[in-house]
Amino acid sequence: MLPRHPMSEPPPKRAPGTVAVHGGEQRPHAADALTEPIAQTATYAFRDTAELVAHMEGRLERLEYGRYGNPTVSALERKVAELEGTQDAAAFTSGMAALVTATMALTRSGSHVVLFDDCYRRTRQLVTGFLERFGVSHTLLPPADVGALEGALRPETRLVIAEAPTNPYQRVLDLDELVRVCKPHRVKTLVDSTFATPVNLRPADHGVDLVVHSATKYLGGHNDVLGGIVAGGGSLVSLVRDLRHVFGAILDPHAAFLIARGTKTLALRVEQQNRSALAIARAFEAHPRVRRVWYPGLESHPDHATASRLMTGFGGVVTFDLVGDLASTGRFIDACRIPQIAPSLGGVESLIEQPALMSYFELTTEERAQVGITDTLVRLAVGIEDPQDLLADLRQALETG
Ligand SMILES: *Cc1c(COP(=O)(O)O)cnc(C)c1O
């Protein structure tokens, strides 16, 4: 028997701030350490042959080999499961490793997958490029268009992959509607909740089957480690974990320690990022050099009503379109002193990027316009710096850039 650790009974309901700190911790830790120790080991020793036989016969559940489980990794998995309100979770070396493993665990040759046009670029590549080679077909739906979902389902549809909020326009699809349409057809739902975090949105509370995170972003929160999570019901996560044993992309114990340590401050960080992002979005909406702002917390956002119903905070990413051109937008970014140019988001450092030069570099201006990416578009991933300092910096960059 391989080690399993779904929570046998639901823990008492605690607020995210408390769960972030204490969730998943099994007291006392080894050596009475206050914090979860790092079990930096590749394998586990059996006391004697009798113990080995008892384990192999399934009479004794214990750890066996590093690719199948690790106590530091399990502690992180329990913490995220409690934050998401799911029975179990499995941790991976990256968000993409989590997505690939979960998607392949739920599909087979002949299956059909539905996903949305504005999903993460590599998720799209996974389904439209890679899974296609294994006989898995797909349908792409317009951003947040749950209305088109019913018509896209086929008898062989196994999985719908969604994200909320999406990049870069922060679309928030109606998760209740997503689940309402999928459930009767027994189609599984997977939501990449990286941008939302369990502080702002808990997809499983709305009936979503699997919740995926790039833990590289908000969970880790410090731009210093890669990781991924799949959270959900015990039997589904168990399926995913069985494939993780084969693919081998289990999170490293040291990375698990860093992510769990980062997660302890998740609620504090995200609440601060929510506040800063909303303040910046409001200020930019009123600024003459800004053509348009996309932030689900603004009344002007197309999904403001849905986001207000589903989310307790609107997240730390603000997208805006500036007056000017590709070059002047680059000058604005270069004039920023606090946010740095880098892909990624969700960490303590503010990061800024021009999607035209990052994710959509290979496309011409015309091709970008077709997918809705203008040369003057900017994505700001707000960190935890002082909001007044951030706003002052962005304002001076708008004036001088
Ligand atoms: C970053 C990201 C991923 C991929 O995660 P990695 O940890 O980089 O593999 C997947 N989905 C979303 C929404 C992301 O932002």
The ligand as a MOL file (V3000), in Angstrom:
LIG
                    3D

  0  0  0     0  0            999 V3000
M  V30 BEGIN CTAB
M  V30 COUNTS 15 15 0 0 0
M  V30 BEGIN ATOM
M  V30 1 C 2.2800 30.0920 -13.9310 0
M  V30 2 C 0.9910 29.4630 -14.2390 0
M  V30 3 C 0.9150 28.1070 -14.5670 0
M  V30 4 C 2.1430 27.2340 -14.6810 0
M  V30 5 O 2.7540 27.0720 -13.4560 0
M  V30 6 P 4.3170 26.7220 -13.2940 0
M  V30 7 O 4.4870 26.6190 -11.8310 0
M  V30 8 O 5.0780 27.8420 -13.9250 0
M  V30 9 O 4.5240 25.4380 -14.0250 0
M  V30 10 C -0.3320 27.5520 -14.8000 0
M  V30 11 N -1.4530 28.3100 -14.7360 0
M  V30 12 C -1.4230 29.6100 -14.4380 0
M  V30 13 C -2.6850 30.3820 -14.3710 0
M  V30 14 C -0.2030 30.2370 -14.1750 0
M  V30 15 O -0.1840 31.5440 -13.8900 0
M  V30 END ATOM
M  V30 BEGIN BOND
M  V30 1 1 1 2
M  V30 2 1 2 3
M  V30 3 2 2 14
M  V30 4 1 3 4
M  V30 5 2 3 10
M  V30 6 1 4 5
M  V30 7 1 5 6
M  V30 8 2 6 7
M  V30 9 1 6 8
M  V30 10 1 6 9
M  V30 11 1 10 11
M  V30 12 2 11 12
M  V30 13 1 12 13
M  V30 14 1 12 14
M  V30 15 1 14 15
M  V30 END BOND
M  V30 END CTAB
M  END
